[in-house]
Amino acid sequence: MVERRLGALPASAEFLRRLDVAEIVDELCPVRDVAHVTHGQVIEMLVANRLSAPAPLVRVGDWAAEWAVDEVFGIEPELLGDDHLARALDAIAPRLEEIVGSAGARAIAEFGIDVSRLHWDMTSMSLHGAYEAQGDGFPQVRYGHPKDRRVDLKQVQAGLAVTGDGGVPVFHRVYDGGAGEVAQVVGAMTALRKMAARRDFLLVADSKLVSYPNITALVEAGVRFVAPAPAAKIPDHLYAALDPESAQVVHYTADRDTGKEPGERGVYRVLEDTHVLAGPRKRDPVIALRRILVHSTGNAAGQRAARDKRLRRAAEDLDKLQRGCGGRFYNTAQKVAARIGVITKTHRVASCLRTAIDTDPTAAQL
């Protein structure tokens, strides 16, 4: 009697067949007729391996012998040695973008995925150890701006596009560790439009999308987009001058408020205006964008509570400073002013805290 683990291999095999993964890889990366296993078959095995028993890419043949790979895929475990895996991975490396795009297009057609709205975002993966420079055309492991703030580690970056229809991933791309995220939007948009075979899809991204070159390319390509405006591009006085009561109430309930009484739920109000984006050169045409400003009573209450907490902590430090004025460390107005600057910066209250220094020895207030 022979026992092997089955798990989700039949399901993996069915999805791989419907996506034509092996056929796509073999068409782009053919092997000699004498080969016992094609690159496409090896890549299918690696996908099945990751879906059933994710582990570092070693001893894949042992995994195949333990699992029902031969029975489901018709591939002998002995053919999944390190040499076969290495040759397959080396073969697909220069054709990855074509393979990913073809597989994504096949998924859209085969499963009827709605690609009228696509969400795009990038992340970083910090790495330990030493990495030699790769050949030209391949993503490089470099220092950058990691999402986990480990600036002491090198990284690579990856972008992922998922559909608004079920969050199905249909496209991904790997980037240099030092690549600027804002500069990758146009390339991703071009690839997504080609894969989706349509011009009218809606691209949803984060604030890195909002730059003059990106917006210019999206407008010229006729691609609609939605992205949060970068905070640095909107001055604080614009928000301060707005009247929330004059905005239109939106009938929307946040997930966190679904169990609350109607009177306890957060209220959302919106205003619409125009955001003007100027180019880096004077002769560049100005782009006018539709901008939606949203006010949330829940967010406002949270920010107010956080601000009050920072002010209380700053006030405690200022009380300590006041008691130490005239002593050994704070015997001049300049030293007191410097310490006040440190306190307001540390607690992030410089914009909402006002202080005055009185050098009158009879004064009792700071």
C-alpha positions as CSV (number, residue, x, y, z in Angstrom):
1,M,0.0,0.0,0.0
2,V,1.3,3.5,-1.0
3,E,0.1,6.5,1.0
4,R,0.5,10.0,-0.3
5,R,-0.9,13.4,0.8
6,L,-3.5,14.8,-1.6
7,G,-4.5,18.1,0.1
8,A,-5.4,20.8,-2.4
9,L,-3.4,19.5,-5.3
10,P,-6.5,18.6,-7.4
11,A,-7.8,22.2,-7.0
12,S,-4.4,23.6,-7.8
13,A,-4.1,21.5,-10.9
14,E,-7.5,22.6,-12.1
15,F,-6.8,26.3,-11.7
16,L,-3.3,25.9,-13.3
17,R,-4.9,24.1,-16.3
18,R,-7.5,26.8,-16.7
19,L,-4.9,29.5,-16.5
20,D,-2.7,27.7,-19.1
21,V,0.3,28.4,-17.0
22,A,2.4,25.6,-18.4
23,E,1.4,26.4,-22.0
24,I,2.2,30.1,-21.5
25,V,5.7,29.4,-20.0
26,D,6.5,26.7,-22.6
27,E,5.6,29.0,-25.5
28,L,7.8,31.8,-24.2
29,C,10.6,29.5,-22.8
30,P,10.8,26.4,-24.9
31,V,13.0,23.4,-24.0
32,R,14.7,20.8,-26.2
33,D,12.6,17.9,-27.4
34,V,14.7,15.4,-25.4
35,A,13.8,17.0,-22.1
36,H,11.9,14.8,-19.7
37,V,10.0,17.8,-18.2
38,T,9.3,21.3,-19.6
39,H,9.9,24.6,-17.9
40,G,6.1,25.1,-17.7
41,Q,5.6,21.8,-15.9
42,V,8.3,22.7,-13.4
43,I,6.8,26.2,-12.8
44,E,3.4,24.5,-12.2
45,M,5.0,22.3,-9.6
46,L,6.6,25.2,-7.8
47,V,3.2,27.0,-7.7
48,A,1.5,23.9,-6.4
49,N,4.3,23.5,-3.8
50,R,3.8,27.1,-2.6
51,L,0.1,26.6,-2.3
52,S,0.3,23.3,-0.4
53,A,3.5,23.3,1.6
54,P,5.2,26.7,1.5
55,A,8.8,26.4,2.4
56,P,12.2,27.5,1.0
57,L,12.8,26.1,-2.5
58,V,14.9,23.1,-1.4
59,R,14.1,19.4,-1.5
60,V,11.1,20.0,-3.7
61,G,11.5,16.4,-5.0
62,D,11.1,15.1,-1.5
63,W,7.8,17.1,-1.2
64,A,6.6,15.7,-4.5
65,A,7.4,12.1,-3.3
66,E,5.4,12.7,-0.1
67,W,2.5,14.3,-1.9
68,A,0.4,12.9,-4.8
69,V,2.3,14.9,-7.5
70,D,2.8,12.0,-9.8
71,E,-0.9,10.9,-9.6
72,V,-2.3,14.4,-10.1
73,F,0.2,16.1,-12.4
74,G,1.9,13.0,-14.0
75,I,5.4,14.2,-13.1
76,E,7.8,11.9,-11.4
77,P,9.4,13.4,-8.2
78,E,12.9,12.5,-9.4
79,L,12.5,15.1,-12.2
80,L,12.1,17.9,-9.7
81,G,15.7,18.2,-8.5
82,D,17.5,21.4,-7.9
83,D,19.0,21.5,-11.4
84,H,15.6,21.3,-13.1
85,L,14.3,24.0,-10.8
86,A,17.3,26.3,-11.3
87,R,17.1,25.9,-15.1
88,A,13.4,26.7,-15.2
89,L,13.8,29.8,-13.0
90,D,16.7,31.1,-15.0
91,A,14.7,30.5,-18.2
92,I,11.6,32.5,-17.1
93,A,13.5,35.3,-15.4
94,P,13.9,37.5,-18.6
95,R,10.3,36.8,-19.6
96,L,8.5,37.3,-16.3
97,E,6.5,40.4,-17.3
98,E,5.2,38.6,-20.4
99,I,4.3,35.5,-18.4
100,V,2.6,37.5,-15.7
101,G,0.7,39.6,-18.2
102,S,-0.4,36.6,-20.2
103,A,-1.5,34.7,-17.1
104,G,-3.4,37.7,-15.8
105,A,-5.2,38.2,-19.2
106,R,-6.0,34.5,-19.2
107,A,-7.5,34.7,-15.7
108,I,-9.7,37.7,-16.8
109,A,-11.0,35.9,-19.8
110,E,-11.4,32.4,-18.2
111,F,-13.2,33.5,-15.0
112,G,-15.0,36.6,-16.3
113,I,-13.3,38.9,-13.8
114,D,-14.5,42.5,-14.0
115,V,-11.4,44.7,-14.5
116,S,-13.3,48.0,-14.7
117,R,-11.6,48.9,-11.4
118,L,-8.1,47.9,-10.5
119,H,-6.3,48.7,-7.2
120,W,-2.5,49.2,-7.4
121,D,0.0,49.5,-4.5
122,M,3.6,48.8,-3.7
123,T,5.4,47.4,-0.7
124,S,8.9,46.7,0.3
125,M,10.7,43.5,1.6
126,S,13.7,44.1,3.8
127,L,16.5,41.5,3.4
128,H,19.4,40.3,5.5
129,G,22.8,39.1,4.3
130,A,25.0,40.0,1.4
131,Y,23.6,40.3,-2.2
132,E,25.7,40.5,-5.3
133,A,24.6,42.8,-8.1
134,Q,22.4,41.1,-10.6
135,G,22.6,41.4,-14.3
136,D,21.1,44.4,-16.2
137,G,17.4,44.3,-16.5
138,F,16.8,42.5,-13.2
139,P,15.6,44.2,-9.9
140,Q,18.6,45.1,-7.7
141,V,18.8,44.7,-3.9
142,R,19.5,48.2,-2.6
143,Y,18.9,50.6,0.2
144,G,15.7,52.6,-0.1
145,H,12.7,53.8,1.9
146,P,11.4,50.6,3.5
147,K,7.8,50.4,4.7
148,D,9.0,48.7,8.0
149,R,11.4,51.7,8.5
150,R,14.4,49.4,8.7
151,V,16.7,51.8,6.8
152,D,19.7,49.8,7.9
153,L,18.6,46.9,5.6
154,K,18.6,46.6,1.9
155,Q,15.4,45.8,0.2
156,V,13.5,44.9,-3.0
157,Q,10.0,46.3,-3.8
158,A,7.0,44.7,-5.3
159,G,3.8,46.2,-6.8
160,L,0.5,44.3,-6.9
161,A,-2.7,45.0,-8.8
162,V,-6.0,43.5,-7.6
163,T,-9.4,43.8,-9.1
164,G,-12.2,45.7,-7.4
165,D,-14.2,42.5,-8.2
166,G,-13.3,40.3,-5.3
167,G,-9.8,41.6,-4.8
168,V,-8.3,39.1,-7.3
169,P,-4.6,39.6,-8.0
170,V,-4.0,39.9,-11.7
171,F,-0.7,41.6,-12.0
172,H,2.5,42.1,-10.1
173,R,6.0,43.5,-10.8
174,V,9.3,43.6,-8.8
175,Y,11.4,46.8,-8.6
176,D,14.8,47.8,-7.4
177,G,15.1,48.5,-3.7
178,G,16.0,52.1,-4.4
179,A,13.3,52.8,-7.1
180,G,11.0,55.7,-6.4
181,E,7.5,54.5,-5.9
182,V,6.0,57.6,-7.5
183,A,7.9,56.9,-10.7
184,Q,6.4,53.4,-11.2
185,V,2.8,54.3,-11.7
186,V,2.9,55.1,-15.4
187,G,4.6,51.8,-16.3
188,A,2.1,49.8,-14.2
189,M,-0.8,51.7,-15.8
190,T,0.5,50.8,-19.3
191,A,0.9,47.2,-18.4
192,L,-2.5,47.0,-16.7
193,R,-4.3,48.6,-19.6
194,K,-2.6,46.2,-22.1
195,M,-3.5,43.2,-19.9
196,A,-7.1,44.3,-19.3
197,A,-7.5,45.1,-23.0
198,R,-9.5,48.2,-22.2
199,R,-9.0,51.9,-21.9
200,D,-11.8,52.8,-19.6
201,F,-10.8,51.1,-16.4
202,L,-10.5,52.9,-13.1
203,L,-7.1,52.9,-11.4
204,V,-7.2,53.2,-7.6
205,A,-3.8,53.9,-5.9
206,D,-2.3,55.7,-3.0
207,S,-1.0,59.3,-2.8
208,K,2.2,58.4,-4.7
209,L,0.1,58.5,-7.9
210,V,-0.5,62.2,-7.6
211,S,2.5,63.8,-9.3
212,Y,2.6,65.9,-12.4
213,P,4.2,63.3,-14.7
214,N,1.8,60.5,-13.5
215,I,-1.3,62.6,-13.9
216,T,-0.2,63.9,-17.3
217,A,0.3,60.3,-18.5
218,L,-3.0,59.1,-17.1
219,V,-4.9,62.0,-18.6
220,E,-3.3,61.5,-22.0
221,A,-4.1,57.8,-21.9
222,G,-7.7,58.4,-21.0
223,V,-7.4,56.4,-17.8
224,R,-9.6,57.4,-14.9
225,F,-8.1,57.3,-11.4
226,V,-8.8,57.8,-7.7
227,A,-6.1,58.6,-5.2
228,P,-5.8,60.5,-1.9
229,A,-4.2,63.9,-2.3
230,P,-0.8,64.1,-0.7
231,A,-1.0,66.0,2.6
232,A,2.0,68.2,1.6
233,K,0.1,69.5,-1.5
234,I,-2.8,70.9,0.5
235,P,-2.1,73.8,2.9
236,D,-3.5,73.6,6.4
237,H,-5.3,76.9,6.1
238,L,-7.5,75.4,3.3
239,Y,-8.9,72.9,5.8
240,A,-9.1,75.5,8.6
241,A,-11.3,77.7,6.4
242,L,-13.8,75.0,5.6
243,D,-17.3,74.9,7.3
244,P,-18.3,71.3,7.8
245,E,-21.9,72.3,8.4
246,S,-22.1,73.6,4.8
247,A,-20.9,70.3,3.3
248,Q,-23.2,67.6,2.0
249,V,-24.0,64.7,4.3
250,V,-23.1,61.3,2.8
251,H,-25.3,58.3,3.7
252,Y,-22.4,56.0,4.7
253,T,-21.8,54.0,7.8
254,A,-18.3,52.8,8.7
255,D,-17.8,49.2,9.7
256,R,-16.8,50.2,13.2
257,D,-20.1,52.0,13.7
258,T,-22.5,49.3,12.3
259,G,-23.4,48.1,15.8
260,K,-24.0,51.5,17.3
261,E,-27.2,53.5,17.6
262,P,-27.8,56.0,14.7
263,G,-27.0,59.0,17.0
264,E,-23.7,57.5,18.0
265,R,-22.4,56.8,14.5
266,G,-19.9,58.9,12.7
267,V,-21.2,61.4,10.2
268,Y,-19.4,62.0,6.9
269,R,-19.7,65.3,4.9
270,V,-18.2,66.1,1.5
271,L,-17.3,69.2,-0.4
272,E,-16.1,69.2,-4.0
273,D,-13.6,71.7,-5.4
274,T,-10.8,71.9,-8.0
275,H,-7.1,71.1,-7.3
276,V,-4.7,72.8,-9.7
277,L,-1.5,70.9,-10.4
278,A,1.3,72.9,-12.0
279,G,4.2,71.3,-13.8
280,P,7.9,71.7,-12.9
281,R,8.5,74.1,-15.8
282,K,6.6,77.4,-16.4
283,R,5.7,76.3,-19.9
284,D,4.0,73.1,-18.7
285,P,0.2,73.3,-19.0
286,V,-1.7,73.4,-15.7
287,I,-3.9,70.4,-14.9
288,A,-7.2,70.9,-13.1
289,L,-8.3,67.9,-11.0
290,R,-11.6,67.2,-9.4
291,R,-11.0,67.0,-5.6
292,I,-13.3,65.7,-2.9
293,L,-12.8,66.9,0.6
294,V,-14.2,64.6,3.3
295,H,-15.0,65.5,6.9
296,S,-15.6,62.7,9.4
297,T,-16.9,63.4,12.9
298,G,-15.3,60.1,14.1
299,N,-11.8,61.1,12.7
300,A,-12.2,64.6,14.1
301,A,-13.0,63.3,17.5
302,G,-10.1,60.9,17.4
303,Q,-7.7,63.7,16.3
304,R,-9.1,66.0,19.0
305,A,-8.4,63.4,21.7
306,A,-4.9,62.7,20.4
307,R,-4.2,66.5,20.2
308,D,-5.5,67.0,23.8
309,K,-3.3,64.1,25.0
310,R,-0.2,65.6,23.4
311,L,-1.0,69.0,24.8
312,R,-1.3,67.6,28.3
313,R,2.1,65.9,28.1
314,A,3.6,69.0,26.7
315,A,2.1,71.0,29.6
316,E,3.6,68.6,32.1
317,D,7.1,69.1,30.5
318,L,6.5,72.9,30.5
319,D,5.6,72.9,34.2
320,K,8.9,71.1,34.9
321,L,10.7,73.6,32.8
322,Q,9.0,76.5,34.6
323,R,10.1,75.1,38.0
324,G,13.7,74.9,36.7
325,C,13.9,78.4,35.2
326,G,16.7,80.4,36.7
327,G,18.5,77.3,37.9
328,R,21.8,75.7,36.7
329,F,20.5,74.5,33.3
330,Y,17.9,77.1,32.3
331,N,19.5,80.4,33.5
332,T,19.0,82.4,30.3
333,A,16.0,83.1,28.1
334,Q,17.8,81.5,25.1
335,K,18.2,78.2,26.9
336,V,14.6,78.3,28.0
337,A,13.5,79.0,24.4
338,A,15.6,76.1,23.1
339,R,14.0,73.7,25.6
340,I,10.5,74.9,24.7
341,G,11.3,74.2,21.1
342,V,12.4,70.6,21.9
343,I,9.2,70.1,23.9
344,T,6.9,71.3,21.2
345,K,8.7,69.3,18.5
346,T,8.8,66.1,20.6
347,H,5.0,66.2,21.4
348,R,4.1,67.6,17.9
349,V,2.2,70.6,19.3
350,A,4.2,73.5,17.8
351,S,1.2,74.5,15.6
352,C,-1.3,74.7,18.4
353,L,0.7,75.8,21.5
354,R,1.7,79.4,22.3
355,T,4.3,80.2,24.9
356,A,5.9,83.5,26.2
357,I,9.1,83.9,28.2
358,D,9.1,86.7,30.8
359,T,12.5,87.7,32.3
360,D,10.9,89.6,35.1
361,P,12.2,87.9,38.3
362,T,8.8,88.5,40.0
363,A,6.9,86.8,37.2
364,A,5.2,83.6,38.1
365,Q,4.2,82.4,34.7
366,L,6.0,80.8,31.7
